[in-house]
Amino acid sequence: GAFLLCVWNVVQEFGVAAGMGVSYIWLDLVGFEPKKGKAAARGLHRLFAIQPTVSWIVMVGLLVLMQRELARDPASL
């Protein structure tokens, strides 16, 4: 129980850090320039729509993999 809680907390903190890193990378990829007005707003809208969705998909995939692994070998904890 305690080990799983620790793993959960580490994954959660990694997710927050990765989200920030991905956000800055995405802003660079879309060519974000605050002075561009509507083009900048479009880039931000994409960032705030796509990045959390992709993050949730990755998280759910990792949880499914972890659940399968634990179902196969519960003693691995």
JOFENLIN-V834546 format. One line per field, one symbol per residue. psi: psi as a letter, one per 40 degrees, with the letter a starting at -180 (. if undefined). A space follows every 50 residues. Layout:
BEGIN
psi = ???
END
This chain:
BEGIN
psi = dddddddddddddddddddddddddddddefhhdeebddddddddddedd ddddddddddddddddddddddgeee.
END
